[in-house]
Amino acid sequence: MAVTTPFQTLFAVPMTCDGCAKDITGALNKLPGISKVEANVKEQLVSVEGTAAPSAIVEAIQATGRDAILRGSGTSNSAAVSILETYCQRSDAEVTPAGAPGESWVNQRLVRGLVRMVQVSPGETLVDLTVRGVPPGTYRATIREYGNLQDGASSAGPVWAAAQTKQGGGDDALSAPRGVLGTVQVGPNGYGNAFINRPFQVWEVIGHALVVTRQDESNGEPLRNSEDTVVGVIARSAGVWDNDKTVCSCTGKTLWQERKDEVSKGML
């Protein structure tokens, strides 16, 4: 289903003048689904309203020559994030940057994907999923019953199958497994993304694992920790204006120093 419910996102963006703000605002207003953009040079923040995926907003800002860090989505307690990793080691693989045009998909870095979620109504959560550095093909994204990653994807359990109560009350439930998110097409450069809406609330999936895999589970075989399977635990994330931290209390690094460190390791 197409995303039709607007929501707000907030990004930290390095800006030095009104010209920076104008460039970013112009680039974002060209994206389909954007209804409002406010850039604050003093606070180094860009607020966006609409139905565009956060990953698409980040790409549009980066296309202007500036980086962007998502600081919050939706209201308090309505957002979540999952960092996807592979538990398959390929010591014999040639290491090349993943996701760049003309380059192979191989990526030695464990982190290979990022999922952002934002609940926009009592019965609808938007899922913004991006993977990079995995073999090309059609991937299936699912939420699993458990958040146990002791053995990677193989210990995350079956697809989350909690019943969904129909809106308006009553005990009737919909039969389709609620953990089935949909498919993601990954191209020859190892990059793929999807932006979909699903009928669950964010609090229901916190602590569950999220798996993106090319493996076919229809024959009943359990998931393996292969090069085409990535998994992460779904954790609560900040809503808009919930996160004003600019320096990490643990390392003393600014958010941009932390961002630089993570990007150098392959983080999206």
C-alpha positions in Angstrom: 0.0 0.0 0.0 1.2 3.5 -0.8 2.0 5.8 2.2 -0.6 8.5 2.4 -0.5 9.6 6.1 1.8 12.6 6.6 4.3 12.7 9.4 7.1 14.9 10.7 10.8 14.2 10.8 13.7 16.3 12.2 17.3 16.2 10.8 20.5 17.7 12.0 22.2 19.3 9.0 25.4 21.4 9.0 24.5 24.8 7.6 26.5 28.0 7.6 24.2 30.6 6.0 20.8 31.3 4.5 22.1 30.0 1.2 22.6 26.6 2.7 19.1 26.6 4.0 17.8 27.7 0.6 19.6 24.9 -1.2 18.3 22.3 1.1 14.8 23.6 1.1 14.7 23.7 -2.7 16.1 20.1 -3.0 13.5 18.7 -0.5 10.6 20.5 -2.1 11.3 18.6 -5.3 10.7 15.3 -3.5 7.2 13.8 -4.0 5.1 13.9 -0.9 6.9 16.8 0.8 4.4 19.4 2.1 6.5 21.6 4.4 10.2 22.2 5.0 11.7 24.5 7.7 15.5 25.0 7.9 17.0 26.7 11.0 20.6 27.7 10.4 21.2 28.7 14.0 20.1 25.4 15.5 21.4 23.4 12.5 18.1 21.6 12.1 15.8 20.8 9.2 12.1 19.9 10.0 10.2 18.1 7.2 6.5 17.2 7.0 4.9 14.9 4.4 4.9 11.3 3.2 8.5 11.0 1.8 10.7 8.3 3.3 13.4 9.5 5.7 16.0 7.7 3.7 14.9 9.7 0.6 15.2 12.9 2.5 18.7 12.1 3.7 19.7 11.3 0.1 18.3 14.6 -1.2 20.2 16.5 1.5 23.4 14.7 0.8 23.0 15.5 -2.9 23.4 19.2 -2.0 26.9 18.3 -0.5 25.8 18.2 3.1 25.2 15.3 5.5 22.1 14.7 7.5 21.4 12.8 10.8 17.8 11.8 11.6 17.1 13.3 15.1 13.5 12.2 15.5 10.3 11.0 13.8 6.7 11.3 14.7 5.5 11.9 18.3 7.0 10.5 21.5 7.1 6.7 21.8 6.0 6.3 18.2 9.4 5.6 16.5 11.8 2.7 16.3 15.0 1.7 14.6 16.8 -1.5 13.7 20.4 -1.8 12.5 20.7 -4.9 10.3 23.8 -7.0 10.4 25.0 -10.2 8.8 26.3 -13.1 10.9 28.0 -14.7 8.0 31.8 -14.2 7.6 33.4 -14.3 4.2 37.2 -14.3 4.8 37.9 -15.3 1.2 35.9 -12.4 -0.3 37.4 -9.5 -2.1 36.5 -6.3 -0.1 35.1 -3.4 -2.1 32.9 -0.5 -1.0 29.3 -1.7 -1.1 26.5 0.1 -2.9 28.6 2.3 -5.2 27.7 2.3 -8.9 29.8 -0.2 -10.9 31.2 -1.9 -7.8 30.4 -5.4 -6.5 28.1 -6.0 -3.5 30.8 -7.5 -1.2 31.2 -5.6 2.1 33.3 -6.9 5.0 31.5 -4.6 7.5 28.8 -6.5 9.5 26.3 -3.6 9.3 24.4 -3.9 6.0 21.1 -2.2 6.6 19.0 0.2 8.5 15.2 0.2 9.2 13.3 3.2 10.5 9.8 3.0 11.8 7.3 5.7 12.6 3.7 5.2 13.8 1.3 7.7 12.2 -2.0 6.4 13.5 -3.3 3.8 16.0 -3.4 1.3 13.2 -0.6 2.3 10.9 3.2 2.2 11.1 5.5 3.3 8.3 8.6 1.2 7.6 11.6 2.7 5.8 14.0 -0.1 5.0 17.4 0.2 3.3 20.0 -2.5 2.7 23.5 -2.2 1.2 26.3 -4.7 0.5 24.2 -7.8 -0.1 23.9 -10.0 -3.2 21.4 -8.9 -5.8 17.9 -10.4 -5.9 14.5 -10.3 -4.3 14.5 -10.2 -0.5 11.7 -10.8 2.0 11.5 -8.6 5.1 9.8 -10.0 8.2 9.5 -9.4 11.9 10.3 -12.5 14.0 8.8 -13.9 17.2 11.9 -13.3 19.3 14.7 -10.8 19.7 17.3 -13.5 20.4 20.3 -13.0 18.1 22.7 -15.3 20.0 22.9 -17.4 16.8 22.0 -14.6 14.5 18.9 -15.0 12.3 18.6 -18.7 13.1 17.7 -18.0 16.7 15.2 -15.2 16.0 12.3 -17.7 15.6 9.5 -17.9 13.1 7.6 -14.9 11.6 5.7 -12.9 14.2 2.1 -14.0 14.0 0.3 -12.1 16.7 -3.3 -11.6 15.9 -4.6 -8.2 14.9 -7.8 -7.1 16.4 -10.0 -5.2 13.9 -10.4 -1.5 14.7 -13.7 -0.6 16.4 -13.5 -3.4 19.0 -14.5 -7.0 19.0 -12.5 -10.2 19.2 -12.3 -10.9 15.4 -8.8 -11.1 14.1 -7.1 -10.9 10.8 -5.4 -14.2 9.8 -2.4 -12.9 7.8 0.9 -13.0 9.8 1.5 -9.5 10.9 5.3 -9.9 10.8 5.3 -10.1 6.9 6.5 -6.6 5.8 7.0 -7.2 2.1 9.8 -7.6 -0.5 12.9 -5.5 -1.3 14.6 -5.5 -4.7 18.4 -5.3 -4.5 20.2 -4.3 -7.6 23.6 -5.3 -9.0 25.4 -2.8 -6.8 24.0 -4.4 -3.7 21.6 -1.6 -2.8 17.9 -1.8 -2.2 15.2 0.0 -0.3 11.4 -0.1 0.4 8.9 2.3 2.1 5.7 0.6 3.2 3.0 0.8 5.8 1.8 -2.0 8.0 -1.1 -2.4 10.5 0.7 -2.5 13.8 1.8 -0.1 16.6 5.4 0.5 17.4 5.2 -0.7 21.0 4.1 -4.1 19.7 7.3 -4.8 17.8 9.9 -3.3 20.2 12.4 -6.1 21.2 11.5 -8.4 18.2 14.1 -9.2 15.6 13.7 -8.0 12.0 15.1 -10.2 9.2 15.8 -9.4 5.5 16.6 -12.5 3.6 16.7 -14.0 0.1 16.2 -17.4 1.5 12.9 -19.3 0.7 11.2 -20.3 4.0 8.1 -21.8 2.3 9.6 -25.3 2.4 9.8 -25.1 6.2 13.6 -24.9 6.4 15.0 -22.7 9.1 16.9 -19.5 8.3 20.7 -19.8 8.0 23.3 -17.2 8.6 24.2 -16.7 5.0 25.6 -13.8 3.0 22.1 -12.9 1.9 20.5 -12.7 5.3 20.7 -9.7 7.6 19.0 -9.2 11.0 18.7 -6.7 13.8 16.6 -6.1 17.0 14.0 -3.4 16.8 14.6 -0.7 19.4 12.8 2.4 20.5 13.9 5.6 18.8 13.4 9.3 19.5 10.3 11.3 18.4 10.6 14.8 16.9 12.1 17.1 19.5 12.8 14.2 21.9 16.5 14.1 21.3 18.6 17.3 21.8 21.9 15.6 22.5 24.8 17.0 20.6 27.7 15.4 22.6 27.9 11.7 23.6 28.3 11.4 27.4 30.2 8.2 27.0 32.9 9.2 24.4 32.8 13.0 24.5 32.4 13.0 20.7 30.0 15.3 18.9 27.2 13.7 16.9 29.1 14.6 13.7 32.3 12.9 15.0 30.2 9.8 15.8 28.5 10.0 12.4 31.9 10.1 10.6 33.2 7.1 12.6 30.1 5.0 11.7 30.1 6.0 8.0 33.7 5.0 7.7 32.7 1.5 8.9 29.8 1.2 6.4 26.8 2.6 8.3 24.1 4.0 6.0 
